[in-house]
Amino acid sequence: MTIKIPFNQPTIVGREYEYMKAAVDARHISGNGPFTKRCHAWLETRTGCCRALLTHSCTAALEMSALLLDLEAGDEVIVPSFAFVSTANAFVLRRAVPVFVDIRPDTLNVDEALIERAIGPRTRAVVALHYAGVGCEMDAIERIAHRHGLVVVEDAAQGIMAKYRDRPLGSIGQLGALSFHETKNLISGEGGALLVNDSRYADRAEILWEKGTNRSQFFRGQTDKYTWLDLGSSYLPSELNAAFLQAQFEEAERAAAARMRIWQQYHVAFEPLERDGVLRRPIVPPHCRHNAHIYYVLLPSLETRTAVLASIRSAGIDAVFHYVPLHSSPAGRRFGRASGELPVTTNAADRLIRLPLWLGMTEEQIEFVVDGIRAATRVAVR
């Protein structure tokens, strides 16, 4: 098969090469240099968090969240089963038990109505994963967490530049994790960030980030000793990654508008197919401002999805499905447990297709994908 339209294509949007050269010329390419600090400032201004810390991945940011919670063996964390493995793995590494709950049929986000029944005496936190850059129902989740004394961790890997009721995703719970992987809206190849929204965690987060030391405080002149204080690891990305990311941040609004144009073209094109019952388009509640991270369609069944994928891939369109439910995976069964039946998760995982969406897609490429879906569904859905 010859790929004509790749699922993703990382894009240079501005001064990436210039900034990376500047970092090399300045003889500082390890972490926490000038470009790292500029990225921190951008994130703090953009989200309103009290502390932003770049990491080498969103996985690392989630692992830092788990460390900050001081989880003990047997503690429980509520997570959606329709999620990437890191969403659960970060807490399993601290010997906590992920309790998997089902998702809403509209947004495919965690179903807030099912959270409370999953809470037990060892529950410590709730993870809200914002699927496709559409916000979870954070008002309800925050109320539940407050009632039960739980921490809310936002898995906002897909959520940069998106909002829930005018609040940036990642800035609402006590802790938030972002991704800048090359498939995300703003990229650094590999990369992420921890957003600390509760000031009680801010100083310790920086210590964990600096391998458990007070190195940053020492260099700011806040202490006269540089020493090992706590748990920690090597979570800093290189200054080259930060330089690349800073260039992406500077073009964030333009990039967001370009992605939204592609998303809207898909959305308009597939409206007749949805009306005819051939597929279902994404649903975005009116109080959420999404970021066009993913355009997906839901087909009527697994068999239909399999046939449509085979057809469009044979035409050279690299469309893909998404998560395999965590609760039914070997590791999910070993390390966690499901809170009841999770039919919506299983159903969505069987039916979903993600379509190519990346900066620089031409009108011809978008139309090629649309035509491919139309042709494939005409054959597969009768």
C-alpha positions, 0 to 999 in steps of 0.5 A: 500500500502506498500512503498518499495521505499520512495520518500525521505529519509534524510541521515546522511553523516558525523559528524552530531551526533558528531557536535550536541553533541559538541554544547550541550557540549559547552552549546550553542544550541541557534542560532548564535553560532560557528557552525552558523558562520562556516556555514555562512563562508562556504556559503560566500566562496562557493557563493561569497555573501557579507553576508550569514545568516542562517534562520529556513527555506527558507520561512523565508529567502524570508520573510526577502527579502520582509522586505528588499524591504520595500514593501508597500500595493499595490506594485507588485512582479512578480513571476512564478505561478509554485512555492511553496506557500512561493514564493508568501506568503512572499510578500503577508505578506507585503501586496504586490500583486504577479503577476503570469507569465508563465514558459518556456516549456523546463526548467519549469523556469519563462519565461523571455520573459513574464516578461516585459509585467507583469511590471507596475508602482507598480512593485518592484521586480522579483522572479526567482525560479530555478526549479529542480536546473536548473538556470533561464535565469538570464542574460535576467532577470537582463537586464529587472530588470536593465531597470525598476529599479527592485530588483531580488530575487532568490528563490534558494530553490532547487539550492545549488551547482548548477550554471548558467554560472559558477555563483552559484544559489542564488548569482546572484540577489540582494538577494537569498534564499536557503533551507536546508529542509530534502528533499533538497540536503544538509539538516538540517531538517528544515533550510534555508539561506538568501544570500545578494549579494548587500552590501547595504542590508547587515547591515540591513539584519543582524538587521532584522535577530536579531529581529530588534536589533543591537545585533550582532554589539554589541557583535562584539564591533561595538556599545556600546548599544544593542537596537531595531532599525528596524522591524525584527523577530526570524529568527535564527535556533538553533545551533543544526541545524547549527551543523547538516548542517555544517557536511552536508557542509563538505560532499557537493561534495561527496553528489553532485556526488552521487545524480548526479549518480542517476539522470544520471541513470534515464536519460539514462534509460528513453531515449528510452521512450522519443524517443518513445513519452511516456514521456519527460525527464528534459531539462538542457541548456548547460550553466547551471550546475544543481545539480540533485535535482529533477528527473521528467518526463512529461507524455502526459496528466493528465489522463496518469499521474493519471494512471501512479501514481496509477500504480507505487504507487501500486507497492510500489514506492512513486512518487509524482506530484509537485506544484498546480499552484498558479494563480488558487489557492484560495489564489492566486486569492484572493491576486494576479493576473495572467499576461495573460493566463498561459497555460504552467504552467497548462499543466506542473502541470498536467503532471509532476511526481517526482521520488524518488532521495535520497542519499543511493539509491541502484542500485536495488532500482533505477532499481525498479523505472525504471521498474515501470515507464516502466511497468506503461507507457506501460499500460497507454500510448497506 
